Amino acid sequence: MITQLSWKIGGQQGEGLESTDRIFSTALSRLGYHLYGYRHFSSRIKGGHTNNKIRISTRPIRAISDDLDILVAFDQETIDLNAHELRDGGIIIADDKFNPTVPEHIKARLIPVPFTGIAEELGTSLMKNMVATGASAALLGLSIDVIKAVVEEEFGRKGPAVVEKNVEAVSRGAKYMLEQTGGPLEEFMLAPGDGAERLFIIGNEACGLGALAAGCRIMSAYPITPASEIMEYLIKRLPKFGGTVVQTEDEIAAVTMAIGAGYGGVRAMTASAGPGLSLMMEAIGLSGMTETPVVIVDTQRGGPSTGLPTKQEQSDLNALVYGTHGEIPKVVIAPSTIEECFYDMIEAFNIAETYQCPVIVMTDLQLALGKQTAEKFYYERIKIERGKLVRGELPALEENKLFKRYEFTEDGISPRVLPGQKHGLHHVTGVEHDQEGRPSEGPANRKKMMEKRLKKLQYLRITDAIKVDAPHEQPDLLIIGMGSTGGTIDEARGRLDAKTNHITIRQIHPFPTEELRPYIEQAKQVVVVENNATGQLANQIKLHLGHHDKIRNVLKYDGNPFLPAELYHAFKELI
């Protein structure tokens, strides 16, 4: 038996690949396996090659596998585009309808299976994906009963007749495969999972759940890949807790509505991708100027313009740090795991209200849409902090005076009141203003207000601003990354015969300069791993810490995430 295996299914968009992946991987998760998924999909609704890859293991994993053990193909294009990933001795399970062939240089076994034929015998070719699911499960020696249970959950709402047909398709696919192979193949049989219950979700779902747990009750958003799943998740769940999701006409309306809700005292958020964030920039400045909390999730994708809407990239960093005109307090947080997506959303809302400023949670497409195994979240860790939100009765106002909503204070954070609160009347405006919110263009006031706003974040450090794995005092190589790259970096490090340390930067802005400094100074070389073309994170490190002479870049910007082998070879060249 083996302890890990990689499986990929491919075909044309709209052929049911998602449901096949979902059912197959959910069953594996329930058996106690650890999984890490990658979606390669077209930006079209229907048509265009797409594939889903799952890495299955008996131990925790956070990276895509370099190679492939099993390829399930619904068309010849899938074989032509993906067969090169197959290891020697790998297997291609293909629909016999298209007379599949294996490229000459590929040393893999082809097993034609009548996906479409069996499905049509059962009433509709649409069920060919369930035939493929059964065939895959049989090859791995998995219990078909577990697959059937997930199928029943998946199609239960469509009635018992539909469930019965799909279950039969799974059974027929498994039976046919076992007839062809003479039983499960030993070299593809997985050792048993530990049976432990874990979450199996995408980063977007973890962000949505984190927002819900944080007390968010309004999400205003405009759909965009790869952020839409946050909206879809909360549409189903917010109403159960007295909240709502509003689909606005565009991203400008989305963020301004969220700011308005925040002004009203409701925890509110929006979510988008790079093009949407571009449209939000003026309003983010409004949040900073009026000191109104708002939380924004940016699920990075390939740019510029429409770019690669369904592909991996980490190129929004500069935009998120510098995008607004003028200078405001702003926080940018970059979770790197599913668990961090959940807990960072809670911290984002707390920071937004405590420091009365916009907070941007920066993920990337692989983290946002890659389905992964995660340990259960601990709700006892949740703490709600609302900062200087004044409750109860306020002192009466002097004649012709308003509440000092923007009062000069030692820490730069002013008391905050809710609309309608007695004696809390004040102006709110995007122009420069005095302590009561009245417009003011006086140089002295301007200077004091700017300094007041900007010093609020002077000492801000989020939980684990940098995540450090540094076993060596003087490493040969210090590897730095952000977002979804952490697991891939660790796997590549494990293959090196060298002293390496690894830091994931989670607080992008304000930059954690002093926390990072000793690790940079101790390292012989520093390499920064990023999915962009210009080394934006590396440039932040150089800006704040210098050491240009020892900092190197490993960049990838073709739309695909890093593979462990790619990073291993890149690191090896530097040592």
Secondary structure, 3 states (H helix, E strand, C coil): CECEEEEEEEEECCCCHHHHHHHHHHHHHHCCCEEEEEEECCCCCCCCEEEEEEEEECCCCCCCCCCEEEEEECCHHHHHHHHHHEEEEEEEEEEHHHCCCCCCCCCEEEEEECHHHHHHHCCCHHHHHHHHHHHHHHHHCCCHHHHHHHHHHHHHHHCHHHHHHHHHHHHHHHHHHHHHHCCCCHHHCECCCCCCCCEEECHHHHHHHHHHHCCCCEEEECCCCCCHHHHHHHHHHHHHHCCEEEECCCHHHHHHHHHHHHHCCCCEEEEECHHHHHHHHHHHHHHHHHCCCEEEEEEECECCCCCECCCCCCCCHHHHHHCCCCCCCCEEECCCCHHHHHHHHHHHHHHHHHHCCEEEEEEEHHHHHCCEEECCCCHHHCCCCCCCECCCCCCCCCCCCCCCCCCCCCCCCCCECCCCCCCCCCCCCCCCECCCCCECCCHHHHHHHHHHHHHHHCCCCCCCCEEEECCCCCCCEEEEECHHHHHHHHHHHHCCCCCEEEEEECEEECCCHHHHHHHHHHCCCEEEEECCCCCHHHHHHHHHHCCHHHEEEEECCCCCCCCHHHHHHHHHHHC
